[in-house]
Amino acid sequence: MINDRCTVCGACKEACPSGAITLEEVQKASISSEHKGIWVFAEQRDGKIKSVSLELLSKARELAGGLNTEVCAVCCGYAVRDVEQLISHGADKVLLVDNPEMAANPEDYLTSQLSGLIQKYKPEIVLAGATALGRSFIPRVAARIQCGLTADCTGLEIEVEKRQLLQTRPTFGGNIMATIICPSSRPQMSTVRPRTFEKNASDPGRQGQVIKIDFQKESVTARTKLLSFVEDINEKIKLDEADVIVAGGRGLGKQENFQLMAELASAMGAALGSSRPPVDEGWISYAHQVGQTGKTVAPRLYICCGISGAVQHLAGMQTADTIVAINSDASAPIFDIATYGLVGDLFEIVPLLTQKLKRE
């Protein structure tokens, strides 16, 4: 946000007695030519770089072409494996903070480290995954460096003439797609859901530079401490990484009927998903929710049973390669985007499909 008060007298710029500076001049002054480059926060977990980081690097490489600028990845962790893959997927430089204190992604340290690097090197654009970690600490970074942030973007483009990042995201419950710009501050910051963009093929021949950055723990006051990280032991296949997903919706009627979905998923070696209503009803945990307020997925095959096709759910799965819809309502919106549609009783179709798969 721009402060519309005069920097000399403090009065509103429309009634500034000194005439020292206008709002337009403040806006122009705040965008310095010093800001160059597109940065991607390369998130890691247990020393492994997350796929969303490589997806964002691929998109950053595309955006950088319009701006004629370089791409830089910022990775904080400890003994991170295969850092070179950040270069092979599009980074020209990697700023690597390799320290035991960074192993578990402590948010206080990450906020301080990334904020300091941005203030020192002045990138033009900063991108990060809209993961649990990204949603938690990236807004703190934006607040600290006093710039805007657009969360949960589903589209990114460049307006070359003004060097503006066009950040598209759903709003008003997914009924409107808003394009947001930050014309008066730099860097322009966005978080993007995993699987929103395709990951380019790795190019082992790409050349780049890995620059190690010292971590100064003494300069940071940590207010939190991670005691342990507990994986969901019931989640055999991670939803946002699955190639095949079987999802159920309100049409299942009650919690017990999700067992039909679980049996079909097991027979196919698939992950189990859900639309929001069953999660709200307590039939299945939030970890399985697909949609605008859940996870974004892009599997090769998505089978949805008893899901009407509300825009909030479509926002999280419509990029699947093949969508199979099973619903008794022939006019359900899900059939508008389905590759194959079965109009019928899911309580008859799903058990027959499961039996057939088990026999084969």
C-alpha positions as CSV (number, residue, x, y, z in Angstrom):
1,M,0.0,0.0,0.0
2,I,1.2,3.6,-0.7
3,N,0.9,6.2,2.0
4,D,-0.9,9.1,0.4
5,R,0.4,11.7,2.8
6,C,3.1,14.2,1.9
7,T,6.5,13.2,2.9
8,V,7.4,16.7,3.9
9,C,4.4,18.1,5.9
10,G,2.4,14.9,6.5
11,A,-0.8,16.4,5.1
12,C,-2.9,14.7,2.5
13,K,-1.3,15.0,-0.9
14,E,-4.5,16.6,-2.4
15,A,-4.1,19.5,0.1
16,C,-0.4,19.5,0.5
17,P,0.6,23.1,1.3
18,S,4.2,22.6,0.3
19,G,3.4,20.9,-3.0
20,A,6.5,18.9,-2.3
21,I,5.5,15.5,-3.7
22,T,2.4,13.9,-5.3
23,L,1.1,10.3,-4.8
24,E,2.2,9.5,-8.4
25,E,5.7,10.6,-7.6
26,V,5.8,8.5,-4.5
27,Q,4.7,5.5,-6.5
28,K,7.3,6.0,-9.2
29,A,10.0,6.5,-6.6
30,S,9.1,3.3,-4.8
31,I,9.8,1.2,-7.9
32,S,13.5,1.3,-8.3
33,S,15.5,0.1,-11.3
34,E,17.6,-1.7,-8.8
35,H,15.0,-4.4,-8.5
36,K,15.9,-7.2,-11.0
37,G,15.3,-10.9,-11.3
38,I,12.7,-13.5,-10.5
39,W,13.2,-15.4,-7.3
40,V,11.6,-18.8,-6.3
41,F,11.6,-20.0,-2.7
42,A,12.7,-23.6,-3.1
43,E,11.0,-25.4,-0.2
44,Q,12.5,-28.6,1.1
45,R,11.4,-31.2,3.6
46,D,13.9,-33.7,5.2
47,G,16.6,-32.6,2.7
48,K,14.4,-33.2,-0.4
49,I,13.3,-30.3,-2.6
50,K,9.5,-30.3,-3.0
51,S,8.0,-30.7,-6.5
52,V,6.2,-27.3,-6.3
53,S,9.6,-25.6,-6.3
54,L,10.5,-27.1,-9.6
55,E,7.1,-26.3,-11.0
56,L,7.6,-22.6,-10.0
57,L,11.1,-22.6,-11.5
58,S,9.6,-23.7,-14.8
59,K,7.1,-20.9,-14.8
60,A,9.7,-18.4,-13.6
61,R,11.9,-19.4,-16.6
62,E,8.9,-18.6,-18.9
63,L,8.2,-15.2,-17.2
64,A,11.9,-14.3,-17.2
65,G,11.9,-14.4,-21.0
66,G,9.5,-11.5,-21.2
67,L,11.5,-9.4,-18.8
68,N,14.9,-10.4,-20.1
69,T,16.1,-11.1,-16.6
70,E,17.6,-14.0,-14.6
71,V,15.9,-16.6,-12.3
72,C,17.2,-17.3,-8.8
73,A,16.2,-20.1,-6.4
74,V,16.5,-19.5,-2.7
75,C,16.9,-22.8,-0.7
76,C,17.2,-23.0,3.1
77,G,17.8,-26.3,4.8
78,Y,20.5,-28.7,5.9
79,A,22.2,-31.3,3.8
80,V,19.7,-30.7,1.0
81,R,20.1,-33.3,-1.7
82,D,20.3,-32.7,-5.4
83,V,20.5,-28.9,-5.2
84,E,21.7,-28.9,-8.8
85,Q,18.2,-29.9,-10.0
86,L,17.2,-26.3,-9.3
87,I,19.5,-25.2,-12.0
88,S,18.5,-28.0,-14.4
89,H,14.8,-26.9,-14.0
90,G,15.5,-23.2,-14.8
91,A,17.5,-21.4,-12.1
92,D,20.5,-19.3,-13.2
93,K,21.6,-18.9,-9.5
94,V,20.9,-20.7,-6.3
95,L,21.3,-18.9,-3.0
96,L,21.8,-21.8,-0.5
97,V,21.6,-21.5,3.2
98,D,22.9,-24.8,4.5
99,N,22.7,-24.9,8.3
100,P,21.4,-27.5,10.9
101,E,19.2,-24.8,12.4
102,M,17.3,-24.7,9.0
103,A,16.6,-28.4,8.7
104,A,13.1,-28.3,10.1
105,N,12.0,-25.1,8.3
106,P,11.7,-22.9,11.4
107,E,9.5,-20.0,10.4
108,D,11.1,-17.3,12.4
109,Y,14.5,-18.1,10.9
110,L,13.1,-18.4,7.4
111,T,11.2,-15.1,7.7
112,S,14.4,-13.3,8.8
113,Q,16.6,-15.0,6.3
114,L,14.4,-14.5,3.2
115,S,13.5,-10.9,4.2
116,G,17.2,-10.0,4.6
117,L,18.1,-11.5,1.2
118,I,15.3,-9.7,-0.5
119,Q,16.3,-6.4,1.0
120,K,20.0,-6.9,0.1
121,Y,19.6,-8.2,-3.5
122,K,16.3,-6.5,-4.5
123,P,14.5,-9.0,-6.8
124,E,11.7,-7.8,-9.0
125,I,9.4,-10.8,-8.4
126,V,9.3,-13.4,-5.6
127,L,7.3,-16.7,-6.0
128,A,6.6,-19.4,-3.4
129,G,4.4,-22.5,-3.1
130,A,1.1,-22.1,-1.4
131,T,1.9,-25.0,0.9
132,A,1.4,-25.1,4.7
133,L,4.8,-23.6,5.1
134,G,4.5,-21.0,2.3
135,R,1.1,-19.9,3.5
136,S,2.5,-19.5,7.0
137,F,5.7,-17.5,6.6
138,I,5.6,-15.8,3.2
139,P,2.9,-13.3,4.4
140,R,5.3,-12.4,7.3
141,V,8.1,-11.8,4.8
142,A,5.8,-9.5,2.7
143,A,4.8,-7.6,5.9
144,R,8.4,-7.2,7.0
145,I,9.6,-5.7,3.7
146,Q,6.3,-3.8,3.2
147,C,5.1,-5.0,-0.1
148,G,2.0,-6.6,-1.5
149,L,1.2,-10.4,-1.7
150,T,-1.3,-12.3,-3.8
151,A,-2.0,-15.7,-2.3
152,D,-3.1,-18.9,-4.0
153,C,-2.6,-17.8,-7.6
154,T,-3.8,-20.0,-10.4
155,G,-2.2,-17.9,-13.2
156,L,0.8,-15.7,-13.7
157,E,1.6,-13.6,-16.7
158,I,3.8,-10.6,-17.5
159,E,2.8,-7.2,-18.8
160,V,6.1,-6.5,-20.4
161,E,5.8,-2.7,-21.0
162,K,5.2,-1.9,-17.3
163,R,7.1,-5.0,-16.1
164,Q,4.0,-5.9,-14.0
165,L,3.2,-9.4,-12.8
166,L,-0.5,-10.2,-13.6
167,Q,-1.5,-12.4,-10.7
168,T,-4.8,-14.3,-11.2
169,R,-6.7,-16.1,-8.4
170,P,-10.3,-17.1,-7.7
171,T,-12.4,-14.9,-5.5
172,F,-15.9,-14.7,-4.2
173,G,-16.1,-18.4,-3.6
174,G,-14.5,-19.2,-7.0
175,N,-17.3,-17.4,-8.9
176,I,-14.9,-14.7,-10.2
177,M,-11.3,-14.8,-11.4
178,A,-9.5,-11.7,-10.3
179,T,-6.3,-10.4,-11.8
180,I,-4.2,-8.5,-9.3
181,I,-1.3,-6.2,-9.8
182,C,1.1,-4.4,-7.5
183,P,2.1,-1.2,-9.5
184,S,3.6,0.7,-6.6
185,S,5.9,-1.6,-4.8
186,R,8.6,-4.1,-5.4
187,P,9.1,-7.0,-5.2
188,Q,5.8,-8.4,-6.5
189,M,5.1,-11.5,-4.4
190,S,2.8,-14.5,-5.1
191,T,2.2,-17.9,-3.6
192,V,1.0,-20.6,-6.0
193,R,-0.7,-23.9,-5.3
194,P,1.2,-27.1,-6.0
195,R,0.4,-28.7,-9.4
196,T,-0.9,-25.4,-10.8
197,F,1.9,-25.3,-13.4
198,E,3.6,-28.1,-15.3
199,K,7.2,-29.0,-14.3
200,N,9.5,-28.8,-17.3
201,A,11.8,-31.7,-18.1
202,S,15.2,-31.5,-16.4
203,D,18.0,-30.2,-18.5
204,P,21.3,-31.6,-17.0
205,G,23.3,-29.5,-19.3
206,R,22.1,-26.1,-18.0
207,Q,24.8,-24.1,-16.4
208,G,24.3,-22.1,-13.1
209,Q,25.9,-21.0,-9.9
210,V,25.3,-22.2,-6.4
211,I,26.1,-19.4,-3.9
212,K,26.4,-20.4,-0.2
213,I,24.9,-17.9,2.2
214,D,26.0,-17.7,5.9
215,F,23.1,-18.0,8.4
216,Q,23.5,-15.7,11.4
217,K,21.4,-17.3,14.1
218,E,22.4,-14.7,16.7
219,S,20.6,-11.9,14.8
220,V,17.2,-13.7,15.0
221,T,14.9,-14.1,18.0
222,A,12.9,-17.4,17.6
223,R,9.5,-17.3,19.3
224,T,8.6,-20.9,18.4
225,K,10.2,-24.3,18.6
226,L,9.3,-27.4,16.5
227,L,9.1,-30.4,18.8
228,S,8.3,-33.0,16.2
229,F,6.8,-33.5,12.8
230,V,4.2,-36.3,12.6
231,E,3.3,-37.8,9.2
232,D,-0.3,-38.9,8.6
233,I,0.2,-42.7,9.0
234,N,-3.2,-43.3,7.3
235,E,-2.2,-41.5,4.1
236,K,-0.5,-44.3,2.2
237,I,-0.4,-42.3,-1.0
238,K,0.1,-38.5,-0.9
239,L,-2.8,-36.9,-2.5
240,D,-1.0,-34.0,-4.2
241,E,1.6,-36.5,-5.7
242,A,-0.8,-39.2,-6.8
243,D,-1.2,-40.3,-10.4
244,V,-4.7,-41.8,-9.8
245,I,-7.3,-40.4,-7.3
246,V,-10.7,-41.7,-6.4
247,A,-12.8,-39.0,-4.7
248,G,-16.2,-39.0,-3.1
249,G,-18.8,-36.3,-2.5
250,R,-22.0,-35.5,-0.7
251,G,-23.8,-38.1,-2.9
252,L,-22.2,-40.8,-0.7
253,G,-24.8,-39.9,1.9
254,K,-22.9,-40.9,5.1
255,Q,-19.5,-41.7,6.5
256,E,-19.8,-45.5,6.2
257,N,-20.2,-45.3,2.4
258,F,-16.7,-43.8,2.0
259,Q,-15.6,-47.4,2.5
260,L,-16.7,-48.0,-1.1
261,M,-14.3,-45.3,-2.2
262,A,-11.5,-46.7,-0.1
263,E,-12.0,-50.2,-1.6
264,L,-11.9,-48.8,-5.1
265,A,-8.8,-46.7,-4.4
266,S,-7.1,-49.8,-2.9
267,A,-7.9,-51.9,-5.9
268,M,-6.4,-49.3,-8.2
269,G,-3.4,-48.3,-6.1
270,A,-5.0,-44.8,-6.0
271,A,-5.1,-42.0,-3.4
272,L,-8.4,-41.3,-1.7
273,G,-9.9,-37.8,-2.1
274,S,-13.0,-35.9,-1.2
275,S,-14.9,-32.7,-2.0
276,R,-15.6,-30.2,0.9
277,P,-19.1,-31.3,2.1
278,P,-17.9,-34.7,3.4
279,V,-15.0,-33.1,5.2
280,D,-17.4,-30.5,6.8
281,E,-19.7,-33.4,7.9
282,G,-16.7,-35.2,9.5
283,W,-17.0,-38.2,7.2
284,I,-13.3,-37.9,6.2
285,S,-10.3,-35.8,7.3
286,Y,-9.3,-32.5,5.8
287,A,-6.1,-34.1,4.5
288,H,-8.2,-35.7,1.7
289,Q,-10.0,-32.5,0.6
290,V,-9.6,-31.4,-3.0
291,G,-10.6,-28.0,-4.1
292,Q,-10.2,-24.3,-3.6
293,T,-9.9,-24.6,0.2
294,G,-8.2,-28.0,0.0
295,K,-5.4,-29.4,-2.2
296,T,-4.8,-28.8,-5.9
297,V,-4.1,-32.0,-7.8
298,A,-3.2,-32.9,-11.3
299,P,-3.3,-36.7,-11.6
300,R,-3.4,-38.8,-14.8
301,L,-6.8,-40.1,-13.8
302,Y,-9.4,-38.6,-11.4
303,I,-12.5,-40.6,-10.6
304,C,-15.2,-38.6,-8.8
305,C,-18.3,-40.3,-7.4
306,G,-21.3,-38.4,-6.1
307,I,-19.6,-35.0,-6.7
308,S,-21.9,-32.4,-8.3
309,G,-19.0,-30.3,-9.7
310,A,-19.2,-27.0,-7.7
311,V,-16.6,-24.4,-9.0
312,Q,-14.8,-24.6,-5.6
313,H,-14.1,-28.3,-6.2
314,L,-13.3,-27.9,-9.9
315,A,-10.6,-25.3,-9.0
316,G,-8.6,-28.1,-7.4
317,M,-8.8,-30.9,-10.0
318,Q,-9.8,-29.7,-13.4
319,T,-6.3,-30.0,-14.8
320,A,-6.4,-33.8,-14.4
321,D,-5.5,-35.6,-17.7
322,T,-8.6,-37.8,-17.6
323,I,-11.7,-37.2,-15.5
324,V,-14.4,-39.9,-14.9
325,A,-17.6,-38.8,-13.3
326,I,-20.2,-41.1,-11.7
327,N,-23.4,-39.3,-10.7
328,S,-27.1,-40.1,-10.8
329,D,-28.0,-36.5,-11.9
330,A,-27.5,-36.2,-15.6
331,S,-27.5,-32.4,-15.4
332,A,-24.7,-32.2,-12.7
333,P,-22.0,-29.6,-13.7
334,I,-19.3,-32.2,-13.3
335,F,-20.3,-33.8,-16.6
336,D,-19.4,-30.5,-18.4
337,I,-15.6,-31.1,-17.7
338,A,-15.6,-34.9,-17.5
339,T,-13.8,-36.9,-20.1
340,Y,-16.1,-39.8,-19.5
341,G,-19.5,-39.7,-17.6
342,L,-21.5,-42.5,-16.1
343,V,-25.1,-41.5,-15.2
344,G,-26.3,-44.0,-12.7
345,D,-26.3,-45.2,-9.1
346,L,-22.8,-45.1,-7.7
347,F,-23.7,-47.7,-5.1
348,E,-24.2,-50.1,-8.0
349,I,-21.4,-49.0,-10.3
350,V,-18.6,-48.6,-7.8
351,P,-18.8,-52.2,-6.3
352,L,-19.0,-53.7,-9.8
353,L,-15.9,-51.7,-10.9
354,T,-14.0,-52.7,-7.7
355,Q,-14.8,-56.4,-8.2
356,K,-13.8,-56.3,-11.8
357,L,-10.4,-54.6,-10.9
358,K,-9.8,-57.1,-8.1
359,R,-10.3,-60.1,-10.5
360,E,-7.9,-58.7,-13.0
